[in-house]
Amino acid sequence: MKPQHRTQIEPDDLFKEKEPLRFSSFKNYDAYCLEFFREKLSMYSSVEAIEADLDRINCYAGWDRLESPRDICVLDDSLLSMSDLRRAEDCILEGRLFTEHATAGEATHLGMGSKYLFNLPAAFTLSKVASQVSREMGKPVGPEDIIALAGCSPEDLLPLHLGMRHMAQFSFDIRRLAIRRGYDPQEVLGRQHLLVVVDDVTADPILNEFQQSNFFGFNREKVLFMIQKSYFGINVVRGHLYYDGNSEERLHNHGQMAMQQTEDNEIFRIGPSGRRQPLTSAALAELLQAMDDKISYNIDDLGFLTGAIDIPVLALALMKGEEGYDMLMEIVANDPKTPQKGGMAAYDPNLCRNVVIEGLQLSRVKNSDIQFLNRNINHYLNPYNAWSRLKEEGLNIPVVVKGKHIYGKAVQGDINFMVNTEFFTRKEVKPIQALKSRANLPLAMRYMRAQDQQDGFRDYVGVLIS
């Protein structure tokens, strides 16, 4: 059943502390967001006035003085020693890596509902893919063109949705690593700590799938879940802000997801009886303090489907953690054919450092002018450090207007402004490979086909879902 949220929060008598505004001053995100907007939008008397000035409200200060990133660390796999790589493998084999798998939200650009449950071969025929790509690209694309780009037809793919592919690949790769190193695969899988973030709509089918698939081989005690909350829109009447129970409930993006993880009893595991067992904030803090690294994955990363574990990057992350960094962000080239706005990597002369800035704050910057993006698979080294800062301070919340109401759109990557962050690129910079729009469908098909053709993958999936 979808959880009920309060329809209205009156801020005037609740919020006394004005300087500074800190997440730790509030019991939950609802109140923090409302007070954040109350201060940020104090000069506006209506939603219409806010919408008319969104560019200025969200604009990144100094956007017109941003420069190309400086002194980016370059990862050359060939320069990593065997001990560096072995240490990274040991981090996984010994269960000192915490992974977050963000599945909440709809594939809005695909028009297909949940990202996790998106099943390409079930939803698209070859001719439909061609039609959708033609519409997205603004030019005719025939079935033969799709075959040339994808190397297959939708019916050639295993009938698996994207979430099943993602989790099965993660389990499959860890199993292969364990076998290669001479470990018991089941014991190694049982040591892994995971957090799977779902939303109100998909929670039941996804949680049921994990139980039916025996948690993809992982230990149910160490597979954590969180249902990302959605919120009513905020209305503005004569300058007064309140949650309007007559508005549509929406997610507030992955930045809210990160802040929700610091609250009590939002994260839970599923017990043997199927009942949810909540964790306190203190219990999660204790777990994170025992971890060497936390990796945040997105469900739409296509590269994950043929290589869920990037040992060289993990090796670099562990080294940077020893050097005092708390976050590691990969910088990749923007695809010049289909440029994205995403998280732009740049040097900010005002801050005298490299930063990653979310696209919502860059409305005055053309997509084609953005050279480098964050790949959006971030490492949080000694993860308790970033988590505790987030619990104390909270994130900036950009504003969006939907259906005559305002909503928050906080960005998890903004943690790079809070902690000591290192940025790196690979010796050979490659564009992002993600399923973001219909134009990416042939690319998705190519990656899914390559995944299906991995030696032993088809049989392994058959065991998981049998």
Secondary structure, DSSP 8 states (H G I E B T S, - for coil): ------S----TTT----SS--GGGSSSHHHHHHHHHHHHTTT--BHHHHHHTHHHHH--TTGGG-B---S-EEE-GGGS-HHHHHHHHHHHHTT-EEEEEE--SB-TTTTSSBSTT--HHHH--HHHHHHHHHHHHTS---HHHHHHHHSS-GGGS-S--HHHHHHHHHHHHHHHHHHHTT--HHHHHHH-EEEEEEETTTHHHHHHHHHHTGGGGS-GGGEEEEEE-EE--EEEETTEEEE-TTS--EE-HHHHHHHHTTSTT-EEEE-TTS-EEEE-HHHHHHHHHT-SEEEEEETTBGGGGG-S--HHHHHHHHHHHHTT-SEEEEEEE--SSS---SEEEEEETTTTEEEEEEGGG-TTS-GGG--EEE-S-EEEESTHHHHHHHHHH-----EEEETTEEEE---GGGGGGTS-EEEEEESS--B--B--SGGGHHHHHHHHHHHHTSTTHHHHHHHHH-
